[in-house]
Amino acid sequence: MPSPTTISVDKLARLFGTPGCPALIDVRTDEDFAADPQLVPGSIRRPHASVSDWSGSLDASSAIVICQKGRKLSEGVAAWLRHGGIEAEALEGGFEAWTAAGHPVVPAERIPPRDRDGRSIWVTRARPKIDRIACPWLVRRFVDPEAVFLFVAPQEVEAVAERFGATPFDIENVFWSHRGELCTFDVMVEEFGLATVPLLRLARIVRAADTARLDLEPEAAGLLAASLGMSRMFSEDLAQLEAGMTLYDAYYRWARDATGEAHNWPSAKAGGKP
């Protein structure tokens, strides 16, 4: 019988990457992490021994705690978080069960250095349309939920990156950018170890819309139209990003759960309108 203090790997697999996913906290020991320096997508490492210090600053109403095998460390940290008023559960079987089930993991070495508040900082060109909205969505949903995105004048991206410790993306001659026919979103999906069926499907749609190859995926024309429309609706880039998060949430859930569904208007014979 499942424990009332735990959550199954299968249930977490339905939650991760969605806006309703609880905060994911990795409390593996340094030794266990060093043996396999990868993370459940969207999780952030925290030291179990100092939970009493950092739990009060955790900005979340619910959390899932992950240790190596889902035993004492995650159970203890989850209990402490519940003591502080946060709904917390331990992941059954821990990190080992997650990887054994074949779910994706993010290589820690690919995550940019974090600032003193634990956030990765990214910078790109102002007035985003497609790739520069899709990439922040991917990072916040699957890599770093607290990631900060700076939008600046195109000619200043690299200088801002250097002065403010940010990681540049979607500009020429940087790591996180287009590669051949692939757009930056494609590159992030691959480099972050997120090549799942729904994200690869979404990546093709983003690539088709971003590179004017609408024949690649039929849904690309809709994404292009919505993206250009939003760029006219919002004069402030961060407001457009927040609106775009919902757009990409919807595309992801379609790619994951609803590609086989179709809306069929009831026929007159079935009692619908003539």
N, C-alpha and C positions, 0 to 999 in steps of 0.2 A: 504493500500500500504506500503511495507517495506520501512524503512527509509534508505537513502543513507549512514548513519553513523553507521548502525548496521549490524550484521550477524545473521542468524537464527541458532537455536539449531541444526536443521537437517544438515545444511552445516558444522558447526563445528564438528558434529559427523563423517563426512566423512574425516575431516582433522586431527583430533587428532590422535596421534600415528604414523603419517607419517612424512617423512623428510621435506615435504613442509609446515608443520603446522606453522603458525605464533607463536611468543612468546605469551604465555597465562599469563595474569597478573590478579591476584585476588586482588581487592581493597575493599572487604567488610570491614565494620567497625569491630572493635574488638568484639563488642557486638554480631553482627550477626555471626561472625566466631565462637565465644565461644558457641553459641547455637547449631551449627552444624559444628564441627571442621573437615571438610573433604574438599577435593579440587577436582576440575575438573582435570583429569589426565594430568600431565605435566605443570600445572600452578604453579606460584610462587607468594606468597603474597607480596604486596607492599603497603605502606601507601598512600592513596589518597592525604592527606594534604601536603605531601612533594614531589609531582610529579615533581616540578621544580628542586628539588635537585637530584633526581635519574634518571630522564628521559635522561639526557645527557650521562649517562654511560650505557644505555641500548644497548646491542650489538644485534640489530635486525633491519631488514628493514621493518617488518610488525608486528603487534600485535593485539590481541583480548583482550579487557578489560572486566572483569567480576565483577559485584557487586551483591548485593542481588536480586534486581528486574530488573536490566537493565535500571536504570533511571539516576539520576543526577550524581552519582559518576562515573559510567563507561563512561557516555557521556562526562563528564568534563575531565577525565583523557585521554580518546581517543582524544579529541580535542587538549589537550595540547601536546600529542605525535605527532599529525599531524603538529602542529606548529613547532616541532623540526625536521620535515622531515621524520617521521616514518608513514607508512600507518597503521592507527589504526581504529578499529571498536569496538563498544560495543556489547556484547552478548544480543540479544533480550530476555527479560524476566529474564536475569541474572541467578544466581546459582539456584534459585527456579525453573526456567523453565527447566534447565538441569536435575535436579534430578526428576522433575515431569515426564519427558519423559523416565525415567528409565535407563538413561546412568550411567556408572560406576563412582564412586568417590573414591578417595584415602584417607584413614584415616590419618590425619596429624600426629598422634602419632606414626605411623609406619615409618615415614621418619626420618632418622638419623639426629642428630644435624648438622647444617651447619657451615662452617668456616666463617671468617670475610668478605669474598667475596660472601657469600650466597650459597656456593656449599656444597653438601654432599660429603664426602670422603670415598671411599671404598678400601679395600685391600684384595688380594687373592694370590694364588700360581702362580708363573711364568709359562710360556709356556702353555697358555690356549688352549683348544680344542673345546669343545661344551658348556657345562654349563657355563663356565667362560667367554664365549663370549655372549651367549644368555642372561645371567643375566644383564650385562652392557647395552646391547641393550634395554632390557625391562625398566631398570631404566632411561636411557636417553630419551627414547621415551614417557614414560608414568608417570614418577615420578619426575625426576630432569634433565632437559636438560643440565645443566651445571655440572653434577656429574663428579668427578675425580676418576679415577681407577688406583690403584697402584698394580703392579705385582712384587712380591718379592720371595726370596727363601722360600720353603715350611715351613722350620723350624722357619722362622722369622716372619710369618704372624701375630701371636698374639702380639708379641713384638712391631712390627711396628704399629699395630693398637693402642696399648696403648700409645706409644710415640708420634704418629702423629695425634691422635684424629680421627682415621679412623675406619670404621665398617668392621670387617672381614666377608667374605662369602665363601661358598663352601670349608670349612675345617671342621674337626670333632669338635663336642662339642661347636658349636656356634649357635645362633638363625637362621641365614640365611644359612641353609645347608640342606643336604638330610634328609628326614624323612621317615623311612620305605622304601616303594617302590618308593616314590616320590623323584625327584631330586630337586636341589635348585631353578631352574626355576619354577617348580610346586609350591613350597612354596611361592615364590615371587608373582606369579599370585594370589594366594589365599590371602595372608596377605595384599597385596596392594589393595584388592577389585577389581581386574581386571579380574574376572572370566567370561569374555564374550565368546561367542561361538567361534570366531576365535582364541582368545588367548588360550582357553582350547584345541582346536585342535592343535595349534602349540606346546603347552606344552606336549602333548602326543608324538609328533614327536621328540621333544628335549629329553624327557625321554627315548624313545626307542633307539635313537642314543647314548645317554650318558651312558646308562646302558646295552648296548649290547643285547637289546630285540627288534630286528628289526621286529619281527612279529607283534608288536603292531600297527604300522602304515606303510603302503607301502612307504611313502615318507622318512622314517627314514634312509634308506640305502643311499639315495642321500645326505641327510644332513651329515651323517657320512663321506662319501667319500669327499664331498666338504670341510668339516672341517679339515680332516686329510691332504688333499691337501694343504689348506691354511697354515697349521702349517709347511709344508715343504717350502712353498713359502716365508714366512716371518720369519726372525730371530729376529725381534724386536716385542715385544708383543703389543705395542700400534699401530704399523702399521697393525698388524693382526686384532686388534680390529676395526680399522677404516674400513678395508676391510670387516670384518664380519658384520658391521652395514648394509651394502648394501645387503649382503646375507640374513639377517634376515628381512630386509625391504621387500624383494621379497617374502620370505616365508609367512610373515604376510599378504601381499596383496593377495597372492594366497588363504590363509585360509579365508580371509574376503570376497573376491570378485570373485574368479575364481575356486572354487573346482569343479564346475559342468562343466567346460570347458575341452575340449580335442582337441588335435591337430590331425586332420585327413588329411592324404595326399590325394589329389584329385585322384579319380579312373580314369582309362582309359576311362570308359564309360562316365564320366562327363567331358571329355576333358583334363584330366591330362596326365602325362607321363605314358607310358605303364610299 
